[in-house]
Amino acid sequence: MTNLIRRASAEARAFGRKKDNSKSKKRERAADDDRDDLANAPRIEAPRKPRFAPVTFSEEGGVRYLHFGTEWVQGAMRLKKPDHIELEYAQQMMAWLLFVETPERIVQLGLGAAALTKFCYRFLKRAKVEAVELNPAVVIAARAMFELPYDDARLTVTERDAWEFVNDRANHGTIGALQIDIYDATARGPVLDSVSFYRACRACLTPEAGVVTINLFGDHPSFVRNMRHLNEAFDRRVIALPEVHDGNRVALAFAGPALDVPFAALEARAKLIEAELGLPARKWVKGLAESAGVATSGSFSI
C-alpha cells in the first residue's frame, strides 16, 4: 500500500509540480524514492481533446444515419432513394419554395448528410448550390457514405466557418435561399445563434426577396433564445412551423418587401411543389396557418 501511495504521489508531481529546492533533506530523499518508483511505473499519456467530435454512422430499416459520436442523428439517407430527403424536419427546410421561385444561389450552412444540398442540386437545375461546412471529415463522409457528388459548375462545397461566410461582404445580397442547420455533437441548439450572426445572414439575402430556414430544437431553452434573436435581426418577420419528430422546429425568416399572400395561393403553390418535387408542401401551408393563428381562408402576412 505504501508503494502505491508513493507512486500516485510521484505521478501527481509529474503532471505539473516542480521540485522545490527549499524543502528539507528528508523531503528530498522521499522525492528521490518517488522518482525511482516513477521510472518503473507505466507511462501515462493524457489524450489531446480533438477539435471535432468523431463522425460515426448507423443503419436501420434501409436508412443510413450520420452521428457525431453520440446517439443524436445529424442526417439521414434512404439507401434506395439517395436523393430523397428522408427526415421530415429536413423536408420543412425547403419551405422557402412556397415563397421564392428557384433562386440563382442556394446556400446550406452545415452540410450534415448532404440531404438538402443533394436535393437542391439534383432537382433545382437553375440554381447554383453551395454548402459551407467547417469539419472536413463531414465533407468526406458526405461523399463516401451519402453519395454527395463532387464539385462542378453548379455545386460547391466549401470548408469554412459559417460565421466567416456570412460576414464576408462578397456574399451579401447574393443568396435567395439560405438553409441553416449547424449543430455540434450535443445537439442542444445551433452553435451560432447571436443577433449579430442572424443579422449577417439577413445581409446575405437578395434584396428583392430572400428566405432563411433554420433548424431549431423546440424542446430546449435555446429555442426561445433563437426566436428572440431571429425576430430582432429580421424585424419580427419570423415564423416557426409546428414541432416534428424529436423536437425539431424549423423557423422561416424573411427579407425583402412585406408579404400578404392568400392561403389559397400558397395551397396552389404547394400542390405544384408536391407534383414536381414530391415534398409534403401542403402540410407546410397548414403549419404556417396554425403557427400564425389564422384560418386558411385568409392570408399569410409577414
MIVEXGU-225159 format. One record per residue (C-alpha): residue in one letter; x, z, y. Coordinates in steps of 0.1 Angstrom, whole numbers, plus 5000, padded with zeros to 4 digits. Layout:
AXZY ...
END
This chain:
M500050005000 T502950095024 N504449745019 L501149575025 I500649765058 R504149695068 R503749325061 A500549305081 S502249475110 A505049225108 E502748925107 A500849055137 R504149075157 A505048725146 F502048585164 G502848675200 R504749005201 K508249015214 K511049265204 D511249545229 N514949645234 S513949985248 K512450105215 S514150385196 K516650325168 K514150445143 R511650175155 E514449915154 R515250005118 A511449965109 A511449635127 D514449515106 D512449615074 D509449425087 R511449115093 D512849135058 D509249155045 L508148875067 A510948645054 N509448685019 A505848655029 P503848335025 R503848115057 I500648135077 E499747845100 A496647855122 P494947515123 R494547345156 K491047315169 P490046945167 R488846765198 F485846625179 A483646755151 P484146575118 V481946265112 T480046305079 F477346125061 S474446195037 E471945975019 E468446045007 G465445824998 G467245505007 V468345625042 R471845695053 Y472345975078 L475146045103 H476246405109 F478946575130 G479946825103 T476647005103 E473146955089 W471846815122 V471046445120 Q472846235146 G471445905135 A470045715105 M469745375089 R467445255061 L469845075038 K467344785031 K466544745068 P469844805087 D468544665120 H465244865118 I465045185140 E464345445114 L463745765134 E460645805155 Y462345955185 A464845665185 Q461845425185 Q460545615215 M463845555233 M462645185235 A459545285255 W461045135286 L459844805272 L456344895284 F457544865320 V460544625321 E460944275308 T464244225288 P466844305314 E470244135318 R472044455308 I471144735284 V473445035280 Q473445315255 L475345635263 G476245795229 L476445545200 G475445765171 A474445545141 A474045255165 A470345205157 L469445135193 T472444925200 K471944705169 F468244665176 C468744555212 Y471544325202 R469544165173 F466144125190 L466544115228 K468643805229 R468543765267 A470344095273 K473944195272 V474144515252 E476744785258 A477345125241 V479545395255 E481045645230 L483745905236 N484645965199 P486545675183 A485545805148 V481945745156 V482645385165 I484545335133 A481645495113 A479045285130 R480844965120 A481945075085 M478745275074 F475945155097 E476544775100 L477244765137 P478644415145 Y481944375162 D482044295200 D481243945211 A479943775243 R476743985242 L477844315226 T480444555239 V481344905226 T483445105250 E485345425241 R484845615273 D483345935287 A479745885297 W480446085329 E483145845339 F481045545331 V478045645352 N480345745381 D482145405381 R480845215411 A481244895392 N478244995370 H476045095399 G472944875404 T473644675373 I471644825344 G467944755337 A467545005308 L469845305302 Q469345495270 I470945835268 D471546025235 I474646245240 Y474746535216 D477646735200 A477646895166 T475547195177 A472646965188 R471347215213 G470746965241 P472646685258 V476246765266 L475846615301 D472746735319 S473646825355 V471746695386 S474946505395 F475046335362 Y471446225364 R471946105400 A474845895388 C472645755360 R470045665386 A472645485407 C473445265377 L469945125375 T468944795391 P467244845425 E464244625417 A463244825386 G465145035361 V464245295335 V466245575318 T465145705284 I466846025272 N466646225240 L465946595247 F465446895225 G461947025231 D462347345211 H465447455231 P465847615265 S467847315276 F464647115277 V463347295308 R466647265325 N467046895318 M463546825330 R464147015362 H467446825368 L465946495360 N463046555384 E465446645411 A467646345405 F464746095402 D462446235429 R459946365403 R459446025387 V459946165352 I457646205322 A458346325287 L456546195257 P454946445232 E457346605207 V458046435175 H459946545144 D462446835146 G461746905182 N462946575198 R461246475231 V462046155249 A461846155286 L461545855309 A462845845344 F462145565368 A463945395397 G462645115420 P459245075435 A456445315427 L454345215397 D450545215393 V449745035361 P446345035344 F446445175309 A444644855298 A447744655309 L450044895291 E447944865259 A448144485261 R451944505266 A452144745237 K450344515213 L452844235223 I455744475215 E454244565182 A453744205172 E457144075183 L459444385176 G457544595151 L457744915172 P454745155174 A454245095211 R450545185213 K451545535202 W453745545233 V450845455256 K448745725241 G451645975245 L452045875282 A448345935288 E448546275270 S451646385289 A450246265323 G446946435316 V444846125324 A442345915304 T443445585291 S440645425311 G442545495343 S446045415355 F449545535349 S451145625382 I454645745388 
END
